[in-house]
Amino acid sequence: MAVHFNGEDPSRVMEEAASLMEKVLPFKDEATLYEEPGSAHFERVKGKYRFIAVFRYGNLAPLRRALRKEIFSGRYKRKGIDIYVDVDAMSLL
């Protein structure tokens, strides 16, 4: 599962990504491997910087629920950060 973060100010995007991860990591299964948010393969597209956090293995359902709750709160959209979750992140292979 990949969590994508997009925004015009890279430092703001990383700050909000770190904030979101702090809130959802307690829901991560012990068997789940986690990669901190980092630059996407193409870091900047159409004036927006892109970052990705990746979760692999384990029971991802509680983590998905926590992510859904945080993303749908609207908090990040108001700050100009677009966040979406790719549950079948084949594009990362």
PyMOL commands that set and color helices and strands:
alter all, ss='L'
color gray80, all
select helices_A, chain A and resi 10-27+61-71+75-78+90-92
alter helices_A, ss='H'
color red, helices_A
select strands_A, chain A and resi 2-7+33-45+48-56+82-86
alter strands_A, ss='S'
color yellow, strands_A
deselect
rebuild
show_as cartoon
